[in-house]
């Protein structure tokens, strides 16, 4: 299947995107997000607050080793992570249903920009102070009775939107 080794993965070009987990509590969700980030060559994962860090058997269960290929950092608070990312020139994109959010299908990343995608806690979503600190608000339109998707699923859908623009 022509898969890269972990060392080869570290050497390939990465999409100018990092995924920031704002207090994501489920280790299975964290592992799934790592695996998606590996699959689409995301530059890194930023774990914040109560989000668990590798190594962890529960993260590994769904990451299947992607926690070793994808670069990651930990910050005690998401606000610290956002400040650091802004200082590095990242555009902060919040995945949340808020006033002024744009439908994901209408979003196109700006050429040459680096993005930090903030995804939130399974129950509370993205914290309000992080929403307030964001530059872009993205929302996945839905037609069913539920008003949200699992954080790992919504992260994967959003990464795909970024990836489509990156691979052109």
Kinemage of the C-alpha trace (Angstrom):
@kinemage 1
@onewidth
@group {chain A} dominant
@subgroup {mainchain}
@vectorlist {calphas} color= white
{ca unk a 1} P 0.000 0.000 0.000
{ca unk a 2} L 3.046 2.241 -0.163
{ca unk a 3} L 2.688 3.600 3.386
{ca unk a 4} L 5.331 5.869 4.895
{ca unk a 5} L 7.403 4.899 7.900
{ca unk a 6} L 7.166 7.205 10.909
{ca unk a 7} L 10.587 8.647 10.028
{ca unk a 8} L 9.523 9.236 6.420
{ca unk a 9} L 6.276 10.849 7.614
{ca unk a 10} L 8.261 13.309 9.721
{ca unk a 11} L 10.196 14.333 6.601
{ca unk a 12} L 7.272 14.950 4.210
{ca unk a 13} L 5.574 18.306 3.695
{ca unk a 14} L 2.691 18.940 6.071
{ca unk a 15} L -0.524 20.814 5.604
{ca unk a 16} L -0.248 24.272 7.274
{ca unk a 17} L -2.794 23.269 9.906
{ca unk a 18} L -2.614 22.328 13.561
{ca unk a 19} L -5.586 20.968 15.478
{ca unk a 20} L -6.094 22.351 18.981
{ca unk a 21} L -8.098 20.238 21.430
{ca unk a 22} L -9.859 22.499 23.943
{ca unk a 23} L -10.379 20.179 26.923
{ca unk a 24} L -11.379 17.107 24.908
{ca unk a 25} L -11.984 14.466 27.546
{ca unk a 26} L -12.351 11.192 25.624
{ca unk a 27} L -9.083 9.410 24.989
{ca unk a 28} L -10.754 7.539 22.127
{ca unk a 29} L -11.648 10.864 20.491
{ca unk a 30} L -8.090 12.112 21.005
{ca unk a 31} L -6.689 8.965 19.407
{ca unk a 32} L -9.088 9.225 16.491
{ca unk a 33} L -8.072 12.844 15.904
{ca unk a 34} L -4.395 11.836 15.892
{ca unk a 35} L -5.150 9.147 13.316
{ca unk a 36} L -7.039 11.598 11.080
{ca unk a 37} L -4.192 14.122 11.392
{ca unk a 38} L -1.725 11.467 10.268
{ca unk a 39} L -3.933 10.475 7.348
{ca unk a 40} L -4.083 14.026 6.002
{ca unk a 41} L -0.531 15.167 6.920
{ca unk a 42} L -1.654 17.763 9.460
{ca unk a 43} L 1.320 19.644 10.908
{ca unk a 44} L 0.442 18.878 14.518
{ca unk a 45} L -1.941 18.483 17.420
{ca unk a 46} L -2.072 20.800 20.426
{ca unk a 47} L -3.563 19.217 23.532
{ca unk a 48} L -4.955 21.592 26.159
{ca unk a 49} L -6.322 21.395 29.674
{ca unk a 50} L -7.859 18.041 30.558
{ca unk a 51} L -6.985 16.545 27.156
{ca unk a 52} L -4.792 13.523 27.825
{ca unk a 53} L -1.361 13.190 26.230
{ca unk a 54} L 0.483 10.222 24.762
{ca unk a 55} L 1.712 7.748 25.685
{ca unk a 56} L -1.591 6.200 26.644
{ca unk a 57} L -3.022 2.763 25.851
{ca unk a 58} L -6.475 4.342 25.392
{ca unk a 59} L -5.197 6.925 22.893
{ca unk a 60} L -3.163 4.248 21.097
{ca unk a 61} L -6.270 2.059 20.769
{ca unk a 62} L -7.795 4.455 18.217
{ca unk a 63} L -4.666 6.297 17.030
{ca unk a 64} L -3.008 3.020 16.004
{ca unk a 65} L 0.435 4.607 16.318
{ca unk a 66} L -0.425 8.007 14.810
{ca unk a 67} L 0.368 9.553 18.189
{ca unk a 68} L 3.997 8.698 17.354
{ca unk a 69} L 3.979 10.142 13.834
{ca unk a 70} L 2.067 13.394 14.377
{ca unk a 71} L 3.904 16.143 16.254
{ca unk a 72} L 2.098 17.286 19.395
{ca unk a 73} L 2.413 19.808 22.224
{ca unk a 74} L 0.595 20.279 25.499
{ca unk a 75} L -0.551 23.532 27.116
{ca unk a 76} L -2.207 23.785 30.520
{ca unk a 77} L -4.796 26.126 29.063
{ca unk a 78} L -6.197 26.646 25.601
{ca unk a 79} L -5.794 30.397 25.972
{ca unk a 80} L -2.014 29.902 26.386
{ca unk a 81} L -1.975 27.763 23.245
{ca unk a 82} L -3.975 30.321 21.254
{ca unk a 83} L -1.657 33.148 22.339
{ca unk a 84} L 1.407 31.107 21.319
{ca unk a 85} L -0.130 30.180 17.965
{ca unk a 86} L -1.134 33.774 17.228
{ca unk a 87} L 2.436 34.841 18.006
{ca unk a 88} L 3.589 32.284 15.399
{ca unk a 89} L 1.251 33.821 12.806
{ca unk a 90} L -1.550 31.248 12.834
{ca unk a 91} L -5.105 32.192 11.919
{ca unk a 92} L -7.331 30.843 14.703
{ca unk a 93} L -10.308 28.962 13.245
{ca unk a 94} L -12.955 27.921 15.737
{ca unk a 95} L -15.210 24.975 14.889
{ca unk a 96} L -18.348 25.994 16.754
{ca unk a 97} L -21.944 27.024 16.190
{ca unk a 98} L -21.821 30.743 16.982
{ca unk a 99} L -23.177 33.983 15.590
{ca unk a 100} L -21.234 34.791 12.454
{ca unk a 101} L -20.035 31.255 11.772
{ca unk a 102} L -19.775 30.325 8.127
{ca unk a 103} L -20.861 27.026 6.629
{ca unk a 104} L -17.814 24.790 6.241
{ca unk a 105} L -18.505 24.157 2.553
{ca unk a 106} L -18.220 27.917 1.876
{ca unk a 107} L -14.815 28.200 3.568
{ca unk a 108} L -11.567 28.248 1.611
{ca unk a 109} L -8.280 28.654 3.485
{ca unk a 110} L -6.300 31.703 2.388
{ca unk a 111} L -3.305 30.872 0.240
{ca unk a 112} L -0.106 30.868 2.279
{ca unk a 113} L -1.871 31.143 5.641
{ca unk a 114} L -1.297 28.811 8.595
{ca unk a 115} L -4.393 27.764 10.522
{ca unk a 116} L -5.042 26.505 14.029
{ca unk a 117} L -8.350 24.638 14.144
{ca unk a 118} L -9.881 24.773 17.618
{ca unk a 119} L -12.229 21.905 18.505
{ca unk a 120} L -14.059 21.693 21.785
{ca unk a 121} L -15.102 19.575 24.690
{ca unk a 122} L -17.653 16.858 23.983
{ca unk a 123} L -20.285 18.445 26.242
{ca unk a 124} L -19.469 22.155 26.427
{ca unk a 125} L -17.896 22.788 23.014
{ca unk a 126} L -15.229 25.474 22.638
{ca unk a 127} L -14.898 27.713 25.693
{ca unk a 128} L -16.310 31.230 25.217
{ca unk a 129} L -12.976 32.979 25.834
{ca unk a 130} L -11.457 30.888 23.035
{ca unk a 131} L -14.386 31.652 20.728
{ca unk a 132} L -13.805 35.351 21.476
{ca unk a 133} L -10.095 35.018 20.632
{ca unk a 134} L -10.749 33.321 17.277
{ca unk a 135} L -10.410 34.894 13.839
{ca unk a 136} L -12.707 32.591 11.847
{ca unk a 137} L -15.813 30.640 12.858
{ca unk a 138} L -16.726 27.464 11.010
{ca unk a 139} L -19.892 25.402 11.287
{ca unk a 140} L -20.833 22.074 9.737
{ca unk a 141} L -24.408 22.368 8.427
{ca unk a 142} L -26.670 19.542 9.583
{ca unk a 143} L -30.176 18.473 8.637
{ca unk a 144} L -31.109 15.966 11.341
{ca unk a 145} L -32.552 16.243 14.825
{ca unk a 146} L -29.156 16.611 16.514
{ca unk a 147} L -27.289 19.896 16.496
{ca unk a 148} L -23.769 18.574 16.848
{ca unk a 149} L -21.496 15.752 15.790
{ca unk a 150} L -18.905 13.796 17.732
{ca unk a 151} L -15.739 15.903 18.086
{ca unk a 152} L -13.559 13.374 16.263
{ca unk a 153} L -16.045 13.163 13.390
{ca unk a 154} L -16.466 16.922 13.066
{ca unk a 155} L -12.685 17.385 13.227
{ca unk a 156} L -12.210 14.851 10.419
{ca unk a 157} L -14.821 16.536 8.227
{ca unk a 158} L -13.180 19.923 8.764
{ca unk a 159} L -9.659 18.632 8.140
{ca unk a 160} L -10.934 17.231 4.832
{ca unk a 161} L -12.128 20.723 3.835
{ca unk a 162} L -8.645 22.116 4.510
{ca unk a 163} L -7.001 19.161 2.754
{ca unk a 164} L -9.020 19.646 -0.442
{ca unk a 165} L -7.596 23.149 -0.745
{ca unk a 166} L -4.060 22.059 0.154
{ca unk a 167} L -3.743 19.227 -2.387
{ca unk a 168} L -4.732 21.375 -5.389
